[in-house]
Each structure stands twice: as structure tokens, then as C-alpha cells.
Amino acid sequence: MTTTSLRKDAARNRDRIVAVARDLVDAGTVLQLNDIARRAGIGVGTVYRHFSTAEALLETVATPCLEALVAEGEKALADTDPWHALESFLRCTVEAQVSDASLSPVTAAATDALAHTTELKQSLRSIGTTLLERARQAGVVRPDLTAADLVPLMCGIAYATQIHSETSADVVATAHRYLTALLEGLRRV
């Protein structure tokens, strides 16, 4: 991916826009570019010069999380233990889902505003499929589990975690507990 260098003031404005968007996403607020301009204390034209749509901004907010997941997936691919590799990747994935509010809407979107988002999502799907196939070939996961099953199962855990966690501090622990129960059901012994 090529990047162009921004003037210092333009870079500060872009960073401010992303920071305001991050705060809004974390608060569960739908992103509206006019609102972001107001909250960032900059003109709406400045926001639109950096982000043509709210979806592009949301994807930009989610990019660090997506990139971190791809990096974790690449580490999992290097793990020679197929079960451990799949398990560690799924743990990182569910933790990201419950920790970063930008992740679920971006990964669930049928189309992407940014080419980089598409690349990251394709990488994640490929990593998940490869890890599952390795585990299946090693005979450590149920043979009827498909790569298409992983996304709804992980989304189900994230949703259940958000609904049933007693406190925000409890979210990750709850997600790990639910994932452990799921993994025990998927593991072939």
C-alpha cells in the first residue's frame, strides 16, 4: 500500500478526525462526518477531504485491529501444533471482537470503502481457513466444521459476551470462557 505524505497540519487534522471517530465508535455512536467535524473543531470540508464516507472513516478506525489480527494469524500459521495454532488465533479474534467496537461492523460489511480493508479481510479469511484445514487434516477438530462456520460461531460468542458480561472489565474473561466451551465441543479427541 502506498501512502502520500501529508503536510503537518493536514496530518494533525487527520489524526484528530480518527481520534474523535475512535471515541464515538467506542461509545456506540454512529459515525456522521458532519458531527465529527464539529466535535474535532474543524471544517466539514476537511473531514471529507480525508474521508469521503463514514464507512471509510470507520474502516480507518478498525485498521490497527485488523492489522494486529493478521499479524497474530501469521504467528499462528508458523505454529507447528495445528490445534494450538487454531485455538490461539480464535482467542485473539474473539478478544478483538469484544474489545474493539469498530471490528464487527467492518468485518460484517458486504463491501469495503478502502482497498486495504478488503486485503486485510481476505487475509483473515485465508488464515482462518488454512488453520482450520490444518487442524482437520491433523484429526484434532471435528471433520464437519467448515471455514464458513467459524465466522458465525465467533460472532455468536462476541454477541453473547456483550449481552451477558456483568461489567466491562468482565468482557474478555467471559469471551474466553465461552470460547473455551466452544473449542471443547469442536475438538476431536
MOQUI-V26662 format. One record per residue. N is the residue number from 1. RES is the residue in one letter. PSI is psi in whole degrees, 0 to 359 (999 if undefined). OMEGA is omega in whole degrees, 0 to 359 (none if undefined). BURIAL is 1 if it has 24 or more other C-alpha atoms within 12 Angstrom, else 0. Layout:
BEGIN
N_RES_PSI_OMEGA_BURIAL ; N_RES_PSI_OMEGA_BURIAL
END
This chain:
BEGIN
1_M_129_178_0 ; 2_T_146_178_0 ; 3_T_148_175_0 ; 4_T_147_181_0 ; 5_S_132_179_0 ; 6_L_150_171_0 ; 7_R_157_183_0 ; 8_K_318_180_0 ; 9_D_323_177_0 ; 10_A_320_178_0 ; 11_A_319_177_0 ; 12_R_317_179_0 ; 13_N_316_179_1 ; 14_R_315_179_1 ; 15_D_320_180_1 ; 16_R_318_179_1 ; 17_I_312_181_1 ; 18_V_321_180_1 ; 19_A_317_178_0 ; 20_V_317_179_1 ; 21_A_318_178_1 ; 22_R_314_179_1 ; 23_D_318_180_0 ; 24_L_317_178_1 ; 25_V_315_180_1 ; 26_D_330_179_0 ; 27_A_357_179_0 ; 28_G_19_181_0 ; 29_T_134_177_0 ; 30_V_136_181_0 ; 31_L_128_173_1 ; 32_Q_124_188_1 ; 33_L_322_178_1 ; 34_N_318_179_1 ; 35_D_320_180_0 ; 36_I_318_178_1 ; 37_A_314_180_1 ; 38_R_311_182_0 ; 39_R_328_180_0 ; 40_A_348_180_1 ; 41_G_33_179_0 ; 42_I_167_180_1 ; 43_G_149_180_0 ; 44_V_328_177_0 ; 45_G_325_178_0 ; 46_T_318_178_1 ; 47_V_313_182_1 ; 48_Y_333_176_1 ; 49_R_326_180_0 ; 50_H_323_185_1 ; 51_F_112_184_1 ; 52_S_338_180_0 ; 53_T_160_175_0 ; 54_A_328_179_1 ; 55_E_320_178_1 ; 56_A_321_178_1 ; 57_L_315_179_1 ; 58_L_318_178_1 ; 59_E_324_177_1 ; 60_T_320_177_1 ; 61_V_321_182_1 ; 62_A_343_186_1 ; 63_T_313_180_1 ; 64_P_322_179_0 ; 65_C_315_178_1 ; 66_L_317_179_1 ; 67_E_320_178_1 ; 68_A_321_178_1 ; 69_L_319_177_1 ; 70_V_317_178_1 ; 71_A_318_177_0 ; 72_E_321_178_1 ; 73_G_320_178_1 ; 74_E_323_175_1 ; 75_K_319_180_0 ; 76_A_322_178_1 ; 77_L_332_180_1 ; 78_A_346_180_0 ; 79_D_130_182_0 ; 80_T_349_178_0 ; 81_D_107_186_0 ; 82_P_320_180_1 ; 83_W_311_180_1 ; 84_H_319_180_1 ; 85_A_312_179_1 ; 86_L_313_181_1 ; 87_E_314_182_1 ; 88_S_323_178_1 ; 89_F_316_179_1 ; 90_L_324_177_1 ; 91_R_315_178_1 ; 92_C_321_181_1 ; 93_T_311_182_1 ; 94_V_325_177_1 ; 95_E_318_177_1 ; 96_A_320_180_1 ; 97_Q_321_183_1 ; 98_V_348_182_1 ; 99_S_337_184_1 ; 100_D_108_184_1 ; 101_A_343_180_1 ; 102_S_340_188_1 ; 103_L_310_185_1 ; 104_S_311_180_1 ; 105_P_328_180_0 ; 106_V_316_181_1 ; 107_T_335_180_1 ; 108_A_343_183_0 ; 109_A_136_180_0 ; 110_A_329_178_0 ; 111_T_157_182_0 ; 112_D_147_177_1 ; 113_A_332_184_0 ; 114_L_136_179_1 ; 115_A_324_181_0 ; 116_H_323_177_0 ; 117_T_315_179_1 ; 118_T_315_179_1 ; 119_E_315_181_0 ; 120_L_316_180_1 ; 121_K_321_177_1 ; 122_Q_320_178_0 ; 123_S_315_180_1 ; 124_L_317_178_1 ; 125_R_317_180_1 ; 126_S_316_179_0 ; 127_I_311_180_1 ; 128_G_317_179_1 ; 129_T_315_180_1 ; 130_T_315_180_1 ; 131_L_318_179_1 ; 132_L_317_180_1 ; 133_E_319_177_1 ; 134_R_317_180_1 ; 135_A_321_179_1 ; 136_R_315_180_1 ; 137_Q_328_178_0 ; 138_A_353_178_0 ; 139_G_23_182_0 ; 140_V_2_178_1 ; 141_V_151_181_1 ; 142_R_136_183_1 ; 143_P_341_181_0 ; 144_D_355_178_0 ; 145_L_128_180_1 ; 146_T_163_177_0 ; 147_A_325_179_1 ; 148_A_339_178_0 ; 149_D_333_187_0 ; 150_L_316_183_1 ; 151_V_308_179_1 ; 152_P_327_177_0 ; 153_L_316_179_1 ; 154_M_320_177_1 ; 155_C_322_178_1 ; 156_G_318_178_0 ; 157_I_315_181_1 ; 158_A_317_180_1 ; 159_Y_311_180_1 ; 160_A_322_179_1 ; 161_T_315_180_1 ; 162_Q_323_182_1 ; 163_I_322_191_0 ; 164_H_4_176_0 ; 165_S_136_182_0 ; 166_E_322_179_0 ; 167_T_165_178_0 ; 168_S_331_178_0 ; 169_A_338_183_0 ; 170_D_351_188_0 ; 171_V_309_183_1 ; 172_V_318_179_1 ; 173_A_318_178_1 ; 174_T_316_179_1 ; 175_A_317_179_1 ; 176_H_321_179_1 ; 177_R_314_179_0 ; 178_Y_320_180_1 ; 179_L_320_178_1 ; 180_T_316_178_0 ; 181_A_318_178_0 ; 182_L_313_182_1 ; 183_L_322_178_1 ; 184_E_329_176_0 ; 185_G_334_181_0 ; 186_L_334_186_1 ; 187_R_136_178_1 ; 188_R_120_182_0 ; 189_V_999_none_0
END
